[in-house]
C-alpha cells in the first residue's frame, strides 16, 4: 500500500461493495483514521461504524472533505445526484474513482471538471477478497493515480488495466460472471437430486467439487481443455456427459448469453453518456 500510505480515503456508499473495500484496505494496513465513509441509511451507518470502527456519516461532502481519494460506490441511478452535491465541495484535486456500472469516464469527467477520474468494474467476489476488477483511467489520471487505484482494488482481489471500450465485455464476463456460476450450481444440484441424492449431499458434493476444480485449475497451470482430457477417459462416464453438452450446443448458448450481457451493458452506458 505504498501509494496509499498517508492518504485519506472516503468511501461514498457503504453498501456491500463499499464495505468490501473498507475491509480490504484495513486488512492491508490502511489506518482507520485515514478511512471515512458516507451512506444515507442510518442502519448501514451504524453497522459499518460498529464493524470497522471508522467514521461513517450521512453527508457525502463531509466524508469527502480533505480526502485524497474519493471512491464513489453508489448505485448508477444515484450517481448524478451524488456528484451534483459533492463536486462543488471537493478541494485539492482528489482522485475520484467510480465503480458504478454503465457510468462512463466521459460522463464523469464532464461533471467533475479538472479532477482525475478512474472507472473500475469490480465483481461480487470482492466481498470475500477474491474479486476481479478492471480499471480504466481518465485523461487527467496520472501514473501515480493509477497505482493508487490498483493498490486499492488489489486489496479485494485481482486487478487488470484495460481500455474503457472493453468494459462491456468485462461486464459480461466477470461482472455478471458470478451469476453464471451460481446458476450452474443451482441446475447441477437439481439434476443431482433427480438422480436420488439428498439436498444436503448434492449441495456438499457439488460445492466441494467446484472449489477443488478451481483450485486445481489455478495450481496446475494447465489449460481447461487439458484438464478436461485428464478427467474424460475414452468411452467413459465423463465423455458421455460431455457429448450431451456438445449436442445441446452449450458453447453456442454461452456465446449468445455473453453477447446479450455485453449488448445490454453498452445500452446502459449509452444512456449514461447522453443523460
Secondary structure by P-SEA (a helix, b strand, c coil): ccccccbbbbbccccaaaaaaaaaaaaacccccccccccccaaaaaaaaaacccccccccccccccccbbbbcccccaaaaaaaacccccccccbbbbccccccaaaaaaaaccbbbbbbbbcccccccbbbbbbbbcccccaaaaaaaaaaaaacbbbbbbcccaaaaaaacccaaaaaaaaaaaaaaaaaaaacccaaaaaaaaaaaaaaaaaaaaaacccaaaaaaaacccccaaaaaaaaaaaaaaaaaaaaaaaaaaaaaaaaaaaaaac
